[in-house]
Amino acid sequence: MRSVRGPLLVLAAVLAAALAGLGCAPEPATTARAGLLDEGALDGWANPNATIPSDDALLDQLAEALELRERRELDRLLDAREPGELFEHAMLDQNALDSGAFGPAALFVVGDDLFDFMFRPENGLGNGLDGPPPHLRRVHLGEVGGPDAFACSSCHSLGGLDGAGSNTQNAFFRGDGDLTSSADVRNPPALLGLGPVEALAREMSRDLADARAALVAEATASGASASVALETHGVSFGELRADATGRLDTRGVVGVDRDLVIRPFGWKGHQPTIRAIAAEAFRVHMGIVSVADQVRVARGELDPAIYGDGGEFDADRDGLSVEIEDGMLSTMSAYLAQLEVPIVAPPDDELALIRFARGGALFGDLGCASCHRPSLELADPILPITPDHPDLADRPPILIDVAHDGDLPKVEQRVVFGSTYEVALFSDLRRHDMGPELATPSAVATVGGIVAPSVFLTRPLWGLAVSAPYLHDGRAPTVEDAILAHGGEAAPARDAFEAASDDDRAALRTFLMALTRHARLGIP
Amino acid sequence: VKARAALFVCVLCSACSEPPAPRVCPPVELVAPDPLSIDAAREAHRWAALRRELRFEEARAPGAVMRLTSARTEDPDACLSELYVAGRILFEHEASFADGLGNQLAPVGPRSPFRRVHEGRFGGPETNGCRSCHWRGGIAGGGGLVDDALLFGDGDAVSSADARNPPALSGVGVIERLAAEMSAELAVLRDDAIGQARGSGANVPRELEARGVRFGALVAHPDGSLDTSGVEGVDADLVVRPFGWKGTVATVREASQNALQIHMGLQTEELVDERAGDTELLGTGSASDPDRDGHARELTSRQLDALVLFLAAQAVPILRPHERVDGLERAADGLLAPLGHVYVDEWIAGRALFDDLGCASCHRPQLLLLDATFVSGGVTLDLATEAEHPRIRYDGASGGYPVFLFSDLRRHDLGDENASTHVDGGVPPRQWLTRPLWGLASSAPWLHDGSAPSLDLAIARHGGEAAESRAAFEALDFDQKGALRIFLMSLRRQWRPAVP
């Protein structure tokens, strides 16, 4: 497990340094420098006051990174000697999980390996639906997908492990298999903080479902039509009506599907759980079809035109039956749910710190914060991960405590023990219309409805600074470009930003560049 | 400490009126610091802190990084270490429109300024920085399958383009020097043949060989002209071009400028001058701003010096048999502790098989470099004493610097199974430069299009001249194949801590 030592936000130290005063000084006499890269080479470039961990902390970090690296190396050598070993080390099947021997820490370790594992044809990479497998395809063929990648880490490494993707890593969804212009382009988002996000979404969905149930009960009991303003965690989702028989009228529902399930994953918010988006990603990017999906195809619950028409034991016709079974998906989900959350790290420099503070205020004043909610409150940090194979519904869920299990930093309690957890994600987990300029070529279907081309989930902004380029298709190289591309419901905020002074715009940009992630030492 | 904090601010905002003291460059150290030392860990954090500082500075004043690196590299007395830092900053920089990213050639701008499939030789641009595609296995590493560049296309269809997997950039300075020395050897042979032909009045045939690598033969005519139809594996001009999957580029400088143009739309002043009039490559704008984005001299020659220095100074990969993995405890409750393994016997057997199977005939384990001085533009770097560790070392017995490159820097026919869509720089579809295998284990996936996620697949795709070796590998038994893979996995980069 990758841990964090030392304080996360050394705001006090930053302020102290900033208050220490500013003045000009001549360049110091040449210090003893050694090679191109030894200490000293950065003098005059970097702020020497930048917070660098203590020597003790550095040694700990180095030892930890080295150990992880050695484990990886050993696995790779075992696999070189006997191909297949690596894959075995990166998987736990449902039977193994049912033994109860594996806690969150073990699932983290194995999931971490699986995340980095390069799938090969012998592991079920790709499909044989129209030509010999794996049939790599950079532009996806309809909903069938690619495959366009070998590993999760191929597209989620920018800014650190489990990070975002660059423009070259954009996915070309729902295309004709060849023309980039035929496809719906998506930039890979960072995966930090998915656990708290799913837990939040579940809470919000539960609240909305409760409101719906209460409304139906009220209408049927009173024998008269009734309505309720849907609101949860301070976010409004329009109005729900019910007639005297309890039949629902969802035309007033906004920002969420009519089934009132919050789907926080995907640029348009089309998947409700880490497990669902992971299974989708395995399938469309690597051609790894889950056993649960194969069973559903065989039972007529899923479309063979999308999942493959090869039947229950090899839906995607690549000669492999078990590509990713429930235990593996549970492991991957448990791993992702335990990842760290991004942080806010204000600048060390005094003037930049002042800009940062003003930028934070402007973020509210300009209207950004009305959708990019700085934080939402999570009451229950326990996230259940359940198998989705129809025959495994009775298995006990794996419980992940998203506030404690896995990588630090984690979401923290607002005030004292017993209070809610603050999830500083800068999103309302609600969909908004972003106008025609940002609209995607295609609408996206969810279990609960259709997300229109111009509609997107409010993108969480945490970790923003290390996830450029921005927007769903990575068209914006800078935050400034991204802000100016906002339209639709965000047009007033964009106009306010455009009308702001150069200084104010610089302040807002500075604030946004403080939304980053913990600086973690690793050995690539 | 207070003064140094202030200094940083002064340097960035040029608010300081006092001139800096004369610069004295440090002596070059000769003792290798351990890449896994606490100093290396501290430095990794300092780089992360610098990146953060620069992000804030860029947020304050867009274009700041380009201006800063331009200003700091203009100084003709800048130390190598300072140029190196500037080069690394540029390599890691995420470019913006303020820097000249992209172009404004289309009458109406596209919604996204990026274009994943290149249009002809002009390119995309498809990204905003070098790191976007050179990241796997550490800094200046290779790219994944998704990072493949789609070259020479129609701007839209993947099928119209040639997919090229971003190669790792380790040791490119050494490779450039090796190729230059081989080119010089070939030039001597050619010039000597011409001299003899002129003197004797008869045709003079000459076998071409450099560093033990054969490049066919040429015939010199008495009038000084050449018949190069027998030349093999290199262009008729006998210049060994070691960069690009097809071996079409001779220098790090040229490769960098080309990459900046086609992948980012960043035009160096040198490229704009040297290739003036090449509208297919540069665009149809004005002489000073061919890509019509309102930015001329998007990178100065000194910035390019810095970038090239950073790349040329990259460490060379290592060749290290696996020695120990004992003492590792179980990673978490429920998991087994890894068993200790020593693969030295397999490694020795694999190394022998590499020769026996014929792999080594193209993937030459070693080439000898005679002069370690790397010169490009205004920078000079001694690759043996000033580059990053690990670096090449002088060997008295051989009288030069052994380079464990695992390539002959020559082109070979790899068969129809590898044929490219386009002729690239005059190189036919089936021909490819022997890919250096050093650093192999750190740069998966493999092959020119990154289509091989395993060594077996990569070997299985070898055709043409390599077909016999492929067949020989396939005929091996389980243990022998394992041994060869163990050997190949020992070609890797030195581990080095990094803070992304």
Interface residues (C-beta under 8 A of the other chain):
Chain A: M1 A17 A20 G21 L22 G23 C24 A25 P26 E27 P28 A29 T30 A32 R33 A34 G35 L36 L37 D38 E39 G40 A41 L42 D43 G44 W45 A46 N47 P48 N49 A50 T51 I52 P53 D55 L58 L59 Q61 L62 A65 L66 E67 R69 E70 R71 E73 L74 R76 L77 L78 A80 R81 E82 P83 A101 F102 G103 A105 A106 F108 V109 V110 M118 F119 R120 P121 L125 L136 R138 V139 D148 A149 F150 A151 S154 C155 S157 L158 G159 G160 L161 G163 G165 S166 N167 T168 Q169 N170 F172 D178 L179 T180 S181 V185 A345 P347 D348 D349 L351 A352 R355 E437 A465 V466 A468 P469 D473 G474 R475 P477 T478 V479 E480 D481 A506 R509 T510 L512 M513 A514 T516 A519 R520 L521 G522 I523 P524
Chain B: V1 K2 A3 R4 A5 A6 L7 F8 V9 C10 V11 A15 C16 S17 E18 P19 P20 A21 R23 V24 P26 V28 E29 P33 L36 I38 D39 A41 R42 E43 A44 H45 R46 W47 A48 A49 L50 R52 E53 R55 F56 E57 E58 A59 R60 A61 P62 R72 C79 L80 S81 E82 Y84 V85 I89 E94 A95 S96 F97 L101 R111 S112 P113 F114 R115 R116 V117 E126 T127 N128 G129 R131 S132 C133 W135 R136 G137 G138 I139 G141 G143 G144 L145 V146 D147 D148 A149 L150 D156 A157 V158 S159 A163 A313 H322 V325 L328 A331 A332 D333 G334 L335 P338 H341 Y343 E346 E386 A387 E388 H389 A441 A444 P445 S451 P453 S454 L455 D456 L457 G482 R485 I486 L488 M489 W495 R496 P497 A498 V499 P500
